[in-house]
Amino acid sequence: MATHKTRKDFELKPEDLEGFDIKDIKCHACSGYGNCGYRMYRLLDGKPVLICQLLKQQLIEERDQQGTKASK
Protein backbone atom coordinates (compact mmCIF):
# COMPACT_ATOMS: atom_id res chain seq x y z
CA MET A 1 0.00 0.00 0.00
CA ALA A 2 1.45 3.36 -1.03
CA THR A 3 1.83 6.09 1.55
CA HIS A 4 1.30 9.74 0.82
CA LYS A 5 4.35 11.83 1.71
CA THR A 6 3.78 15.32 2.97
CA ARG A 7 6.04 18.35 2.80
CA LYS A 8 6.99 17.70 6.42
CA ASP A 9 8.40 14.29 5.45
CA PHE A 10 10.98 16.04 3.28
CA GLU A 11 12.11 18.65 5.80
CA LEU A 12 15.82 18.45 6.62
CA LYS A 13 16.40 16.76 9.98
CA PRO A 14 19.62 16.72 12.03
CA GLU A 15 19.99 12.98 11.44
CA ASP A 16 20.11 13.64 7.69
CA LEU A 17 23.35 15.59 8.25
CA GLU A 18 25.04 12.94 10.46
CA GLY A 19 26.76 15.76 12.42
CA PHE A 20 28.20 17.50 9.33
CA ASP A 21 27.53 21.02 8.11
CA ILE A 22 25.22 21.26 5.10
CA LYS A 23 28.03 23.00 3.19
CA ASP A 24 30.25 19.93 3.57
CA ILE A 25 27.78 17.42 2.12
CA LYS A 26 25.94 19.55 -0.41
CA CYS A 27 25.61 17.95 -3.84
CA HIS A 28 28.01 19.36 -6.43
CA ALA A 29 26.39 17.60 -9.41
CA CYS A 30 29.52 15.55 -10.10
CA SER A 31 28.08 13.53 -12.95
CA GLY A 32 26.47 16.41 -14.77
CA TYR A 33 23.79 14.02 -16.08
CA GLY A 34 20.67 14.74 -14.07
CA ASN A 35 20.04 12.48 -11.09
CA CYS A 36 23.19 10.53 -10.28
CA GLY A 37 21.49 8.25 -7.77
CA TYR A 38 23.35 9.58 -4.73
CA ARG A 39 21.31 12.76 -4.34
CA MET A 40 18.94 13.10 -1.43
CA TYR A 41 16.37 15.87 -1.76
CA ARG A 42 15.29 17.70 1.39
CA LEU A 43 13.70 21.04 2.22
CA LEU A 44 15.41 23.64 4.38
CA ASP A 45 13.37 26.73 5.19
CA GLY A 46 11.04 25.82 2.33
CA LYS A 47 13.86 25.68 -0.23
CA PRO A 48 15.21 22.49 -1.82
CA VAL A 49 18.58 21.20 -0.65
CA LEU A 50 20.52 18.41 -2.36
CA ILE A 51 22.69 16.21 -0.16
CA CYS A 52 25.31 13.92 -1.70
CA GLN A 53 24.96 10.54 -0.04
CA LEU A 54 28.28 9.35 -1.50
CA LEU A 55 30.19 12.33 -0.12
CA LYS A 56 28.45 11.97 3.23
CA GLN A 57 29.42 8.29 3.42
CA GLN A 58 33.06 9.14 2.60
CA LEU A 59 33.12 11.77 5.36
CA ILE A 60 31.59 9.32 7.84
CA GLU A 61 34.27 6.74 7.00
CA GLU A 62 37.03 9.35 7.43
CA ARG A 63 35.56 10.43 10.76
CA ASP A 64 35.34 6.82 11.93
CA GLN A 65 38.97 6.17 10.91
CA GLN A 66 40.13 9.26 12.78
CA GLY A 67 38.14 8.16 15.82
CA THR A 68 39.76 4.74 15.71
CA LYS A 69 43.26 6.26 15.43
CA ALA A 70 42.57 8.61 18.35
CA SER A 71 41.44 5.76 20.62
CA LYS A 72 44.66 3.76 20.03
N, C-alpha and C positions, 0 to 999 in steps of 0.2 A: 504494500500500500504506500503510495507516494505521500510525502509530507510537504506541506506548504511552508516555505521559508519566508520569514518576514525580514524587514530591513534590520531589525534588532539582531537577527542571527548573523548578520554580516558585519556588525560593529567590531572594530579592533579591540581585542582583549589583551591584558598583560601576558597571558599564557601564549598568545600568538607570537610574541616577541622573544620569548625564552630568555628574558633578562638583557637583551641587546637593545640598542637605540634603533629607532626606525630608519635612521640615515645609514646605518651599517648593513641592514638587510633589505634595503629597497631594491626592487628589480631594476636592472640596467638594460633590459631587452638585449641580452647577449646574442641571441640567435638572429634577431632582426626579421624573423618570419612569423609574425603573429604570436599565438600562444605556444610557448615552448614546452609546456607541461609541468614546469616547476613554479609557475606563478600562482600565488594565492591572493585572491581579491578580497579586500576588506574595506570598510568605511571608517574614516577618521574625521570627526566633525562634519559628517555629511558628504565628505569628498572621498573619491576612490583612492585607495592605496594599494600598490602592488608589492608583495613581499616575495623575494626569491627563496624558495624552499631549499634549493641546492646550496646557495650561499649560506643560509642559516645553518644547515647541517654541517657545512665545513667549519663554520665558526664554533659550533657546539663541540665538534671533535677537537679543534685546537684548544678550546677552553678545558676540555676534559683531560687532554694530554698535559697541559700546563699544571692542572690540579694534581695529576698523578706525580709529576716531577717534583712539585712543591712538597708533597707528603712523604717523599723518600728521604 
